[in-house]
Amino acid sequence: MREILVPAGAAIIGLLGVAFLIVGILKASSGNEKMREISRTIQEGAKTFLYREYRTVAIVVIVVAMFLCLAPLFGRNVQVNWQTAVAFVIGVLCSALAGWIGMAIATRSNGRTAQAATRGLRPALDISFSAGAVTGLSVVCVAFLGLVVVYYLSRMTNPVIVEGRIMGNPLMVNGYAMGASLMALFARTGGGIFTKGADMGADLVGKVEAGIPEDDPRNAGVIADNVGDNVGDVAGLGADLLESYV
C-alpha cells in the first residue's frame, strides 16, 4: 500500500498548500466598487461559459463511456471494459477540475492585483505569482491524486500479478489519460475560438467603429475578451497541462 499512500499523501499536502495560497489571495483588497463590478462581470461570464462547455462535454463523455463499456461485446480480443470507462470519466473530471480551479482564482485575483499595483510592483507581483502557483500546483496535485485513485481501483477490480506482486492494470491508466485528453481538447479549442472571436469583435467595434481606446470597459466586447482570456488561456491551459502531465 505504500506505493498508493505516499503519492496520495504528497498530492493532499500539495492541495493544502493550494488552499493556503487561495486564502492569502482572497484576504487582499479587491479594490473600489468599479473594480469589483468589472471583476464580478468577468467572473460570471467565465462561469457561464464553462457551465455551457462542460454540459456539452458531458454528452460526449457519456457516449464514449458507454462505448467503452460495451466494447467487449464486439470482439474477444478487446481489452477495454467498464473499468476503462470509469478511469476515462475520472480523467475528464480531473482535467475539468484543474481548469475550473485556475479560472476561479484568475477571475478573483485580477482586481486584487490591480489594487495591489497602486501600492507598488512587489505587492502586485506577490498576488499574481500566488495565483499562478495555485493553477500550477492544482494541475500537478489533481493529476497525481486522480492517477492514484485510478491505480487503486485497478488493483481492486482488475489486478495484474507481476513477479508475485499485485499491480494495477495499465489499461485503466490509459483510460484516465484518454479522458484528460478529451477534456483538454474541448477546453483548448472551445476557449481558444471564443477568445479570438471576442478579441477581434472588441477591436472592430471599439477602436474602428466607436473610436474608444482598446480594453476600455465601456465596450461590452472587452468584457467578453477578458472572459475569453480566462476560459481559454487559464482554464484551457490548466486542462491542457494536466493532460500533458498525465
Secondary structure, 3 states (H helix, E strand, C coil): CHHHHHHHHHHHHHHHHHHHHHHHHHHCCCCCHHHHHHHHHHHHHHHHHHHHHHHHHHHHHHHHHHHHHHHHHHCCCCCCCHHHHHHHHHHHHHHHHHHHHHHHHHHHHHHHHHHHHCCCHHHHHHHHHHHHHHHHHHHHHHHHHHHHHHHHHHHHHCCEEECCEEECCHHHHHHHHHHHHHHHHHHHHHHHHHHHHHHHHHHHHHHHHHCCCCCCCCCHHHHHHHHHHHHHHHHHHHHHHHHHHC
